[in-house]
């Protein structure tokens, strides 16, 4: 696939770009209110219905093991909704203006082994501030995969397609390890100039406490509560987690690592203006198109560009914003990377394969 070309706007154009996008954001924020509250309430209701129906359904599998399939799918759907459209967006503070007692960025905890607070400290700040800057954004600079010529090739990159498949299978554990800043916590690889207000001991405690809680819930408590069918319930929980892992991994890779997602050198981003930050977010992210249900199942990360531009705006508003953002990007000659879900995922696999070799 031919790579889109994007000429960097000058300082005046970047200032104008920032003004237009700021105005777009402000217009959306003024409109926040009852529609957002109603959407979140419906979403939580259906997520809980899927979880309850799936778990209760697993009790009936003693009639037939074939009954496991629809129950596993319902439970996987509940976990996907909890992680993507609810958890990810609530933890970004998108619904904090509602002042809900539990569905807010300070108190929400999701159904995943990654501790919410650890995730917020690294993802919300580090990834969204230093998006795709080599050596600053750990998604590119310190990951298991080599996805740019800016990173030195190592022998282990030769089999990184298999590494990717393993990472997708264990994705919730990969996220927990990554967002813990585990290179620093476990191996002492501290980034110069970075300071954490949370000690390594506290981070480790959060990591192991949440991991134990999740393992106990899915593989001990629920199976024991369903003792006559404990083994099928345990297997059903395992399968639901596996499906959730594969799906979330695919969505996140399609938003960050398509062929046309660009990377940046630190020296080009020093003291950057707001306009340049917007510019970098557009070039460093990727969208994919699809029906409304697909947007919901991705947590609206199908509109990754809009998410990186406006991370604290309720994500269900992104599809309507995407056409406006694309028009603004085209006005300033900035490539807007979008395509079908399958097309974007194919370029992800192509990128992983291409950078497997020197």
C-alpha positions in Angstrom: 0.0 0.0 0.0 1.4 3.4 -0.9 2.1 5.5 2.1 0.2 8.8 2.4 2.4 11.9 2.3 1.8 14.8 4.6 3.6 18.1 4.5 4.2 19.7 7.8 2.3 22.9 8.2 4.2 26.0 9.2 3.9 27.7 12.6 1.0 29.9 11.5 -0.9 27.0 10.0 -0.3 24.9 13.1 -1.7 27.8 15.2 -4.8 27.9 12.9 -5.1 24.1 13.1 -5.1 24.3 16.9 -7.7 27.1 16.9 -10.1 25.1 14.7 -9.8 21.9 16.7 -10.1 23.7 20.0 -13.3 25.3 18.7 -14.6 21.9 17.7 -13.8 20.5 21.1 -15.4 23.5 22.9 -18.6 23.1 20.8 -18.9 19.5 21.8 -18.3 20.2 25.5 -21.0 22.7 25.6 -23.4 20.0 24.3 -22.6 17.5 27.0 -25.4 16.5 29.2 -28.5 14.2 29.3 -27.7 12.4 26.1 -24.3 11.3 27.4 -25.8 10.2 30.8 -28.5 8.2 29.0 -26.0 6.5 26.7 -23.8 5.5 29.6 -26.7 4.1 31.6 -28.0 2.1 28.7 -24.5 0.7 28.0 -24.0 -0.3 31.6 -27.5 -1.9 31.7 -26.8 -4.1 28.6 -23.3 -4.9 29.8 -24.6 -6.2 33.1 -27.4 -8.1 31.3 -24.8 -9.9 29.1 -22.6 -10.7 32.2 -25.5 -12.0 34.3 -27.1 -14.0 31.4 -23.7 -15.5 30.4 -22.8 -16.5 33.9 -26.2 -17.9 34.8 -26.3 -19.7 31.5 -23.0 -21.5 32.3 -24.9 -23.2 35.1 -27.1 -24.9 32.5 -24.2 -26.5 30.6 -24.7 -29.8 32.5 -27.7 -30.3 30.1 -25.3 -30.0 27.1 -21.8 -28.8 26.6 -23.0 -27.1 23.4 -24.7 -24.6 25.7 -21.3 -23.3 26.6 -20.8 -21.5 23.3 -23.6 -18.9 23.5 -22.8 -18.4 27.2 -19.1 -17.9 26.6 -19.9 -15.4 23.8 -22.2 -13.4 26.1 -19.6 -13.4 28.8 -16.9 -12.3 26.4 -19.2 -9.6 25.1 -19.8 -8.3 28.7 -16.0 -8.3 29.3 -15.4 -6.4 26.0 -18.0 -3.8 26.8 -16.6 -3.4 30.3 -13.0 -3.0 29.1 -13.5 -1.0 26.0 -16.7 1.2 25.8 -17.1 1.5 29.6 -13.8 1.1 31.4 -11.3 2.7 28.9 -13.6 5.7 28.5 -14.6 6.2 32.1 -11.0 6.0 33.2 -10.1 8.7 30.7 -12.5 11.0 32.7 -14.9 11.2 29.8 -18.0 11.0 32.1 -16.6 12.7 35.2 -18.9 15.7 34.5 -21.9 13.5 35.4 -20.5 13.2 39.0 -21.6 9.5 39.1 -20.6 7.9 42.4 -18.8 4.9 40.7 -18.6 5.5 37.0 -15.9 8.1 37.3 -12.2 8.1 36.7 -11.3 8.1 40.4 -13.3 5.1 41.6 -14.0 2.8 38.6 -12.2 -0.5 38.5 -12.5 -2.7 35.4 -12.7 -6.5 34.9 -9.1 -7.0 33.8 -5.9 -7.8 35.6 -4.4 -4.4 34.9 -4.9 -2.1 38.0 -6.9 1.0 36.9 -4.7 3.5 38.7 -1.5 2.1 37.3 -3.0 2.2 33.8 -4.1 5.8 34.2 -0.7 6.9 35.4 1.1 5.6 32.3 -1.5 5.5 29.6 -3.4 8.7 30.2 -0.3 10.8 30.7 2.6 9.1 29.0 1.0 7.6 25.9 -1.3 10.5 25.2 1.4 13.1 25.8 4.3 11.4 24.0 2.3 9.6 21.3 4.7 7.7 18.9 7.8 9.6 20.0 10.7 7.2 19.8 12.1 6.6 23.3 9.3 8.6 25.0 6.2 6.5 24.1 6.9 3.0 25.4 4.5 1.5 22.9 7.2 2.2 20.3 10.4 2.6 22.3 10.4 -0.2 24.8 7.9 -2.8 23.4 8.4 -6.4 22.5 7.9 -5.6 18.8 10.0 -3.6 16.4 7.7 -1.4 14.3 10.0 1.2 12.9 13.5 1.6 11.3 14.2 4.0 14.1 14.6 1.0 16.5 17.6 -1.2 16.4 17.0 -4.7 15.0 17.5 -7.6 17.4 17.5 -11.3 16.8 14.3 -11.8 18.7 12.5 -9.6 16.1 12.9 -12.4 13.6 10.0 -14.2 15.3 8.0 -11.2 16.4 4.9 -12.3 14.4 4.7 -15.2 16.8 5.4 -12.8 19.7 2.5 -10.7 18.6 0.2 -13.7 18.5 1.3 -14.7 22.0 0.9 -11.1 23.2 -2.7 -11.0 21.8 -3.5 -14.3 23.6 -2.2 -12.9 26.9 -3.1 -9.3 26.2 -4.6 -8.4 29.6 -1.4 -9.6 31.2 0.7 -7.7 28.7 -1.3 -4.5 29.4 -0.9 -5.0 33.2 2.8 -5.5 32.9 3.3 -2.7 30.4 1.2 -0.1 32.3 3.0 -1.0 35.5 6.1 0.5 33.9 7.6 -2.9 34.6 10.9 -2.2 33.0 11.5 0.3 35.8 9.7 -1.5 38.6 11.2 -5.0 38.1 14.5 -4.3 36.3 15.4 -0.8 37.4 15.5 0.7 33.9 14.6 4.3 34.9 14.0 6.9 32.2 16.2 10.0 32.9 14.2 13.0 34.0 11.1 10.9 34.8 9.8 11.0 38.4 7.0 8.9 39.8 5.0 9.9 42.9 4.2 6.2 43.5 6.9 4.0 44.8 7.9 0.8 43.1 6.7 -1.2 46.1 3.3 0.4 45.8 3.1 -0.4 42.1 4.1 -4.0 42.7 1.5 -4.4 45.4 -1.2 -3.0 43.1 -0.1 -5.3 40.3 -0.2 -8.5 42.4 -3.3 -7.6 44.3 -5.3 -7.0 41.2 -3.9 -10.1 39.5 -4.8 -12.3 42.5 -8.3 -10.9 42.6 -9.0 -11.5 39.0 -7.6 -15.1 39.0 -9.6 -15.9 42.1 -12.8 -14.5 40.7 -12.7 -16.2 37.3 -10.9 -19.5 38.2 -11.8 -20.1 41.8 -14.9 -18.3 43.2 -17.2 -18.6 40.2 -16.4 -22.3 39.5 -16.8 -23.2 43.2 -20.2 -21.4 43.3 -21.2 -23.6 40.4 -19.7 -26.7 41.9 -21.6 -29.4 39.9 -20.3 -27.8 36.7 -17.2 -26.2 38.1 -14.9 -27.4 35.2 -17.1 -26.1 32.4 -17.6 -22.8 34.2 -13.8 -22.5 34.6 -13.3 -23.3 31.0 -16.0 -20.9 30.0 -14.4 -18.1 31.9 -11.0 -18.9 30.3 -12.5 -18.9 26.8 -14.3 -15.5 27.5 -11.1 -13.9 28.7 -9.3 -15.3 25.6 -11.8 -13.9 23.2 -11.7 -10.5 25.0 -7.9 -10.5 24.8 -7.8 -11.3 21.1 -10.4 -8.6 20.3 -8.9 -5.8 22.4 -5.5 -6.5 21.1 -6.7 -6.4 17.5 -8.5 -3.1 18.0 -5.6 -1.4 19.8 -3.1 -2.5 17.1 -5.4 -1.2 14.4 -5.4 2.2 16.1 -1.7 2.5 16.6 0.4 0.3 14.3 -1.1 0.3 10.8 1.3 0.9 7.9 0.6 4.6 7.7 0.9 5.4 11.4 3.9 7.7 11.7 6.6 8.0 14.4 8.5 11.0 15.5 12.0 11.8 16.8 12.3 13.5 20.3 14.2 16.5 18.9 11.4 17.3 16.6 8.8 17.5 19.4 10.7 19.6 22.0 8.7 22.6 23.2 6.0 21.8 20.7 3.0 24.0 20.3 -0.6 22.8 20.8 -1.0 22.8 17.0 2.0 20.5 16.6 0.7 18.2 19.3 -2.6 18.0 17.3 -0.7 17.4 14.1 1.3 14.6 15.7 -1.8 12.9 17.1 -3.5 12.8 13.7 -0.4 11.3 12.0 0.3 8.9 14.8 -3.1 7.3 14.9 -5.4 5.3 12.6 -9.1 4.9 12.2 -11.2 2.2 10.7 -14.8 2.2 9.4 -17.7 0.0 10.2 -21.3 -0.2 11.4 -22.4 1.3 14.8 -22.1 -2.0 16.6 -18.5 -2.3 15.6 -17.7 1.2 17.0 -19.4 0.2 20.3 -17.4 -3.0 20.6 -14.2 -1.2 20.0 -15.0 1.4 22.7 -15.1 3.8 19.7 -11.3 3.3 19.3 -12.2 2.7 15.7 -12.0 6.5 15.8 -8.5 6.5 17.3 -7.6 9.8 15.7 -10.5 11.6 17.4 -9.7 9.8 20.7 -6.1 11.1 20.6 -7.3 14.6 19.8 -10.0 14.7 22.4 -9.3 11.9 24.9 -11.6 13.3 27.6 -14.7 13.7 25.3 -17.3 10.9 25.5 -16.2 8.5 22.9 -19.7 7.8 21.4 -19.5 11.3 19.9 -16.4 10.4 17.9 -18.0 9.0 14.7 -20.0 12.2 14.2 -16.8 14.3 14.8 -14.7 12.2 12.4 -16.0 13.8 9.2 -15.3 17.3 10.6 -11.8 16.3 11.7 -11.0 14.8 8.4 -12.1 18.0 6.6 -9.8 20.0 8.9 -6.9 17.7 8.3 -7.4 17.9 4.5 -7.5 21.7 4.7 -4.0 21.7 6.2 -2.6 18.9 4.0 -2.4 16.4 6.9 -2.9 12.7 6.0 -5.9 11.2 7.7 -5.4 7.5 8.0 -8.6 5.5 7.7 -9.9 2.4 6.0 -11.9 -0.7 6.5 -11.3 -2.8 9.6 -9.9 -5.8 7.7 -7.7 -3.5 5.5 -6.2 -1.8 8.5 -5.6 -5.0 10.3 -3.8 -6.4 7.2 -1.4 -3.5 7.2 -0.7 -4.1 10.9 0.4 -7.7 10.1 2.4 -6.4 7.2 4.1 -3.9 9.4 5.0 -6.5 12.0 6.4 -8.8 9.3 8.3 -6.0 7.5 10.2 -4.9 10.6 11.0 -8.5 11.6 14.0 -8.1 9.5 17.0 -5.7 9.4 
